[in-house]
Amino acid sequence: WMPEHDYRTMDKILNLVCETFHEGILNTLELGVRDGRTSRGIHQYLKDKGRINFHTGIDNNNDIETPVPFEGCNLIIGNSMEVYNQIKNSSQHFCFIDACHNYAMTMIDFLLYSAKVKVGGILAFHDTSPNIKPFTDYQGTGSKEDPDNYISCRKAVRKLGLLDNPAVYFSLGWNIIFDEYDEAFPTGGIIALKKLH
């Protein structure tokens, strides 16, 4: 579900997580597991780095019946707005927001899950490329006449104050470390932020 460029960005993010947190178990969280491919990739990459990974995936089963991505994965079935308290605050080294990509849910997922990330940890959003055209991929809720009910992740990140003004996102406790996408690909892209405090 991701272009090759996004996998390279994800590798860089996971390398930074390993460098920042030198020892111990790495806790990772993915919102929007779907078929489990990305969850498996995160887990295997960290395992190949010699790290122990405790991975949690959250999915509402709206698209498909989500299988447990791999043995030992903590899979939570439910709407991300309703199950967020099952994840302890300041417990995650990496959180990947890849669930409902509409404007409102992207903002809500950040507001609910940003507290779950440890200081020094990374939170990333998927499908943030500025190349994504309005009315791309209806997200299944709200009016089909409203472009905010399609992929609107970049717009949400901008509205949250995390994109354009370093003074603002520093004051919010975050620093953008990646805003990468494939110019030739119509979707995809990852914005990653490091938690400062």
Disulfide bonds with the S-S distance in Angstrom:
none
